[in-house]
Amino acid sequence: MLFRSYLGQRVAALWRQAGHTVHALTRSDARADEFRRQGWQPVRGDLTQPASLPTFTDIDTLVLAVGLDRRAGHTQREVYVDGLAHLIAACPTPPRRVVSVSSTSVYGQDGGEWIDEDSATEPQAENGQVCLAAERLLRDRWPHAQIVRSAGDRKSTRLNSSHLVISYAVFCLKKK
């Protein structure tokens, strides 16, 4: 996996500063080295390749912020839905706490109307349909999961705090 998530970096840094052990999943040796320099424990694996994933045990908190790396040649469904299924299968015991970053594209309203968490989820576009399918899988398998739906222009600079730029990242905070 590629790790480019501003949100993920902030969460990992704050957890590490608080004295927690942070594990970050990556496909890349270079990214694994970068994680080590940050004081995080890299875990090599690829959500689209279930055989590459280790068995994840004793996870206290899992933050899942997955984005599509178009260069890898996978569809959104392969990454978001199938990859999530592979991750769930690699966790014989559900994490105590799960936070997943999704998208407001699951709502589908595009006429300028006000939406909130009680609005109907009726996505018209494929990306919203895929995000909703991933949310449903997560709720089905780990009903205690919290889902955060991010909105905004994902092409904005990562340093603009009014936007969350999400890409591949999986963090596991191991129990002390």
URMO-V605340 format. One record per helix or strand of 3 or more residues. SS is the DSSP state (2 for helix, 1 for strand). FROM is the first residue (numbers start at 1). TO is the last residue. If there is no record, write none. Layout:
{{SS | FROM | TO} {SS | FROM | TO}}
This chain:
{{2 | 6 | 17} {1 | 22 | 26} {2 | 29 | 38} {1 | 41 | 44} {2 | 50 | 52} {1 | 59 | 64} {2 | 70 | 72} {2 | 76 | 89} {1 | 97 | 103} {2 | 104 | 106} {2 | 126 | 141} {1 | 146 | 150} {1 | 170 | 174}}
